[in-house]
Amino acid sequence: MAIAQALEELHNLLGERLRRAKPELDAHGHSESYFPNTPPDAVAYPVSTDEVRRLVNICAAHNCPMVGWGAGTSLEGHGLAVRGGVVVDFSRMNKVLEIRPADMDVTVQPGVTREALNEELRATGLFFPVDPGANASIGGMAMTRASGTTTVRYGSMRDNVMGLQAVLADGRVIHTGSRARKSAAGYDLTAMFVGSEGTLGLVTELTLKLHGIPEATSAGICSFERIEDAVNCVQETIQMGIPMARIEFVDAATTQAFNAYAGSDMPAVPHLMVEFNGSPESVAQDADRFAEIVADHGGSPFQWSAREEEHRALWAMRHNGYYAILASRPGARAIVTDICVPISRLAQAVKETQYDIAASDIPGPILGHVGDGNFHTILLIDPDQPAEMLEAKRLSDAMAERAIRLGGTCTGEHGVGMGKTAFMRQEHGDAWDVMGSIKTALDPRDLMNPGKLVPQG
Amino acid sequence: MAIAQALEELHNLLGERLRRAKPELDAHGHSESYFPNTPPDAVAYPVSTDEVRRLVNICAAHNCPMVGWGAGTSLEGHGLAVRGGVVVDFSRMNKVLEIRPADMDVTVQPGVTREALNEELRATGLFFPVDPGANASIGGMAMTRASGTTTVRYGSMRDNVMGLQAVLADGRVIHTGSRARKSAAGYDLTAMFVGSEGTLGLVTELTLKLHGIPEATSAGICSFERIEDAVNCVQETIQMGIPMARIEFVDAATTQAFNAYAGSDMPAVPHLMVEFNGSPESVAQDADRFAEIVADHGGSPFQWSAREEEHRALWAMRHNGYYAILASRPGARAIVTDICVPISRLAQAVKETQYDIAASDIPGPILGHVGDGNFHTILLIDPDQPAEMLEAKRLSDAMAERAIRLGGTCTGEHGVGMGKTAFMRQEHGDAWDVMGSIKTALDPRDLMNPGKLVPQG
């Protein structure tokens, strides 16, 4: 009844921008992952911070849960309204509010997607570098602390959100951070909100760092017989201070999927795909120096190019990895895992994972952001075989436990959501309770994305 | 009486490592700044995390405030026990616990100084880059979110602390972060502790990112008639993606102080001092490209060198800036200010500040980390003239207000401490109360560095 009352008041506030039709609820009740459908009671489409503030006040008055929604590309079910309530879809708050080329920053609404943002930035010679693969919304990327292929060079959302505006559970609208490049003025609330998965408030504005579009790029690919050699090659490159813009690892199984999908004929061994950004001279030098390191570690000759069309082909192959792998088992559904370890433990983590997968009945090619120690398996299950889903879950759980045991984290970039809650105690110990205390301090009635991230009563 | 009881129990725990002699209390009751002496009731020298935990339990049982102390180089009085209690001096927890060259990280105790750490790292080819000038302790640097000359390239403590161990006010020992290079597993407690100025707990261990000692360095100096030209030159260099390792601004008054102090004969105009790190080829190219940008903005010919002894001389001059300026007014005491603004507002902020200083009776040369938009005035006052102290305070306050008005922050790197509390409401609005809520959630009885950072009851 309380929620019904909230919905009536929200309808008065939003009119047709409060939706209750089943297809709309269903579209906001499933994710790009394996969680059961969980339609909310309603979907709200606010258009301004002030409207979000009013929405929050109505929901708070009636104990109605609120769950933010970006582009719906989360892999861990962050946006599922597991305790009912209203999904707040930010797709109509998708404006680029102010671009400041001199300061290399931009203020945006949370619903803008990273591709739309970069399209708007094009004329400035600047770009927003964080690239999780999917065309996610900036708000969603901030809330999951997203990263991706370019993080080794440009950092993750942690490093690229300078400040934000959020509506708290009690309706207060706060601003965090500033437009200064650094500050020592108090707790880093920006960092606290980035990665909070909507549990502390609804973010309605973000200020982001931008970077200059590099003058030149070189990129290429090389192969190794052994994973250790590929990892050692990357370690040495980092230690030498050669600034890689991307450094991606794909295992033999992924290479075979590429070959089948794109008609290429790469040897079925681990590969590294790498990109350098800089001046025409520096990217040539970086590529040459990298080629020497590759040779020192027994890799194949590093074939690189400064031509943009070849880079596009290379990264299209990488970005299509998910689809290539999916196509390698017709009719399969993918369970995508995500762990991150210290780079010295990366080869061990990959090999133990491969061993586990080989001993199971399901295929699981591996690919990842090797410069960060972050990798994924794409576990291919037959959706009609419940045993395969259980097996995938077992493999995924073993990976998370392995990552924690090796000094890493149960999620490098996908977030906690529904899928990683079970590992939070193991990873954080009593610090998980500290997260719970912070949540309670800011949202004592647990209205902001309840049931997620913190220990549950 | 409660504190007396705590001190008795602490004496039983620590023996001669609990000190109550007046000289020792006085040494921990003044800072490198203008705040009145505030000796604590005792100084404790714990040697292990477990001892800190016991200390905290004793203090908590008797409502005795606890204030962390590193190298005592804070400029804002962070370590002053304004409500009495125990100063916890970490100078005996100064070990480098584990260096992991393959992962380019290190775990240290909080009392190690940055110079001692880099000395221990030397053989590894790695270094810890954050350089606030003073030979501060790593724990103190983390607690104030320190940065400095190299932040434009290597980031601040925010970017270089991967995780930490802290003893909370209730005696729980928590670990934050992991040794993975990134994580999306929950609230970023590491970032919350970095910059918390000891108000959330006592940090007993830190894991830091390391960087490869650059193969080659180029560095040099150039001058400009107008501040705007110097700033525009830096902006363009950043936009071009030329990676500066340091880029320091000194104004005409600072240049004159250098000349008088070191016998140099630089023209009395604004100067930029810049350094590039990389390969021998890349640092030469970077310097050449920078020289072109300098010329485009009307600067003097950029004189650079790849010779280490010349770099040492350059940065010795910069690092001695404080002493050079101090020597320019014999007998004077220095009040060092610290603000940070978006770089597009930097020239305006410097010029308005210069105008204010010129209209006052006290000198105040300006220097700063121009790549971050961060600068300092060193206001020289006669300690026997109370009116000059008031005037310095007025100028400093005007700077903080100016920074906030221009979209920046009242402190770029020195922290809040005693000196910037008055500006927290103006800078953060309701977000300051959120900081207070977090503090209360973790330290409900306000025992950890009470009277600092958050709104006071």
Interface residues (C-beta under 8 A of the other chain):
Chain A: R100 P101 A102 D103 M104 D105 G125 L126 T144 R145 A146 S147 T151 S156 R158 D159 L168 R172 V173 I174 H175 T176 S178 R179 A180 R181 K182 S183 A184 A185 G186 Y187 D188 L189 A191 M192 V194 G195 S196 H211 G212 P214 E215 Q235 I238 Q239 M240 G241 P243 N277 G278 S279 E281 S282 Q285 R289 D338 C340 V341 P342 I343 S344 G371 D372 G373 N374 A403 I404 G407 G408 T409 C410 T411 G412 E413 H414 G415 V416 K420 F423 M424 E427 H428 G429 D430 A431 W432 V434 M435 S437 I438 T440 A441 L442 L453 V454
Chain B: R100 P101 A102 D103 M104 D105 G125 L126 T144 R145 A146 S147 T151 S156 R158 D159 L168 R172 V173 I174 H175 T176 S178 R179 A180 R181 K182 S183 A184 A185 G186 Y187 D188 L189 A191 M192 V194 G195 S196 H211 G212 P214 E215 Q235 I238 Q239 M240 G241 P243 N277 G278 S279 E281 S282 Q285 R289 D338 C340 V341 P342 I343 S344 G371 D372 G373 N374 A403 I404 G407 G408 T409 C410 T411 G412 E413 H414 G415 V416 K420 F423 M424 E427 H428 G429 D430 A431 W432 V434 M435 S437 I438 T440 A441 L442 L453 V454
